């Protein structure tokens, strides 16, 4: 799976710990859409504004319902 993010959205876990308030504000103010957190040179997590998380969670729920309705069912069920 491929994701796109800008260089300023990539932060180390250490930077997040040291600058948590600043990084959180950058998300809640809309200055950044997400933070991609790197630990030991690996992408480990993504931090999102709560509204974006809710939007994505609702989209997944809708897609799951659509998938459940369109699954091929065996004859007789």
DAKAPE-V909370 format. One record per run of one state. SS is the DSSP state (hx for helix, st for strand, lp for the rest). FROM is the first residue (numbers start at 1). TO is the last residue. If there is no record, write none. Layout:
ss={SS	SS}
from={FROM	FROM}
to={TO	TO}
This chain:
ss={lp	hx	st	hx	lp	hx	lp	st	lp	st	lp	hx	lp}
from={1	7	10	13	19	20	29	34	40	42	49	50	71}
to={6	9	12	18	19	28	33	39	41	48	49	70	77}
